[in-house]
């Protein structure tokens, strides 16, 4: 990595750490630290362990979604391994999509056969479907909230209104890409690009998109897996609330989880530290729960994410060390 790029990356990471530290300082100034620690000490760890288990299960479902969208490029094992590696990089590197970029680069570097347009297109569609289903779940929970707790929903009316605009608009755009007219328009636009190599790359990418249009079952299966992955994460949040004896039903985590995911999409902190604490501190208070419970829940969620993230790092180390071994074995077999 060039020196300037390295310094730029260090500066970004430093700014994120400083921002996280400031947010934590604000939260700890206003939160009852003894109450937070007391909540954690009295937590029912049976529920907490069950909640922690939801993370790997949701990651597995997300990896299967990526495999389905890869149009035969990825095996199930490769999709799981590199989805996990992407989670690790997305947690430690700056950038909202750093995990997606890193897993694509790592996979292409390890497996020359994966250097295909299907890789980039599948990662893009995987990200888009995950976001669309997340917005859909949020709107569903918000609709129930308007009926059950209209006074709380009124405080979120701007966010709900924005989602009502963004979701249909983005879905319309995505559907237009898969429509024959949209593909024809894309090919005309690709033919006007400067340089034959760029035009060729665009044409190959459009071939991958057209394959989705020819087999709508791929998109349907990916949507089902996406909904299942998000539902498992929401279940994990509910189990975490049970562990801390927070008297919340299923509606609360169904709003909590998608809101936090959308908030963490902004690359302003490392692993959501600080941002997550402020968010839970405020939203718990809006719903009538103690802010101390919100901070305790934030720390619990962060604590059970550490082993999952660390496992992704270990997988990356294993994949890196395995390459020379496989090469030596292959060379020995050719002797």
Secondary structure, DSSP 8 states (H G I E B T S, - for coil): --HHHHHHHHHHHHHHHHHHHHHHHHHHHHS-HHHHHHHHHT--HHHHHHHHHHHHHHHHHHHHHHHHHTTTSS-HHHHHHHHHHHHHHHHHSSSTTHHHHHHHHHHHHH-GGG-SHHHHHHHHHHHHHHHHHHHHHHHHHHHHHHHH-HHHHHHTHHHHHHHHHHHHHHHHHHHHHHSHHHHHHHHHHHHTSSSHHHHHHHHHHHHHHHHHHH-HHHHHHHHHHHHHHHHHHHHHHHHHHHHTT----HHHHHHHHHHHHHHHTS--SSTTTTHHHHHHHHHHHHTT--HHHHHHHHHHHHHHHHHHHHHHHHHHHHHHHHHHHHHHHHHHHT-
